[in-house]
Amino acid sequence: MADDSQELASLREGIDAIDGELLRLINERAKLAHRIGEIKQGNIYRPEREAQVLRRVAERNPGPLPAVAAQRIVREVMSACLALEQPLTIAYLGPAGTYSESAARKHFGAAPMLQPCPGIDDVFRAIESANAHYGVVPIENSTEGAIGRSLDLLLSSPLQICGEINLPIHHNLMGQGEVLAGVTRVYSHAQSLAQCHEWLNRNLPQVPRVPVASNAEAARLAAAEAGAAAIAGDAAAELYALKIVAASIEDDPNNTTRFVIIADHDAGASGADRTSLVCSAQNRPGAVYQLLAPFADNGVSMSRLESRPARGFGGSRWEYVFYIDIEGHRSEPTVARALEELRGRAGFVKLLGSYPKAVY
């Protein structure tokens, strides 16, 4: 016992010494970041640079700390250092407690001020009017597909994509009580209700399902109404002091939502990038094939193709635009060549941005 006590004391002294060294090094890093800010001036946030740092952390991490945990720690250090030079305001699809807020925290860390917006349109307006530096909006879900409003606004807005976030979505049924038998109504966003459709059919087949504007709004309603439950995430349960009746009720355990970061600029090349664009096909036989051929001819991989009506963009009835994601940065020779060839074949081409792929 005496030996154990001595060893514990020695180990704790070692931890204290390391903590002191960590604190010194973090502040040294902050000084270097401060000097970089003095040299650069203007916009200091560099999405491509942060992505490179976080990838390097994963590559060099010796363990036993998991790579993702190490990346999260470094993310918070970068977030705090950036806040010393350029405090950021991040607009997101609110209210507080939504998955959009979780996505914003995952990407930007705890330092920025988060600004909830009532709708996706409002997120775009906050950036366009310079009331926020960046915005976070959902663009697609692995189960339910594209978020149409985000795509439509990317087409009509001058804003660009400068980053992306992949957020695993785990839905919880929550309410004032702790048992399923007491649930008389379920509130949630329409997408979340769809993502939990089979679970609801099995466990609450007769209970009315009421779609609302957001999962956080669903949690607020459940907190105010006896017998009501909400489908939402952990943050909403904590915010509205609700008990989780059933956890992880999504039908697909790999359910993931992809969010994009919008700004008045895209990002530089990070070494592992994605480029998003929207284009239209000319009205002639084989036009869609002609749109895709430049990517194949130049060895550029296409990861996504989505068609939508060309509403509000000069299109007549039954005219469509095509949203395309390709691998690589617009500055890479093969990508630049493919895009140039595309411009000669498409009715119009709009680059939505080149940006680092989601890091973790």
Secondary structure, DSSP 8 states (H G I E B T S, - for coil): -HHHHHHHHHHHHHHHHHHHHHHHHHHHHHHHHHHHHHHH-S----HHHHHHHHHHHHHH--SSS-HHHHHHHHHHHHHHHHHHH---EEEEESSTTSHHHHHHHHHH-SSSEEEEESSHHHHHHHHHTTS-SEEEEEEEETTTEE-HHHHHHHHHSS-EEEEEEEEE---EEEESSS-GGG--EEEEEHHHHHHTHHHHHHH-TTS-EEEES-HHHHHHHHHHSTTEEEEE-HHHHHHTT-EEEES---SSTT-EEEEEEEESS-----SSEEEEEEEE--SSTTHHHHHHHHHHHTT--EEEEEEEE-TTTT--TT-EEEEEEEES-TTSHHHHHHHHHHHTTSSEEEEEEEEE----
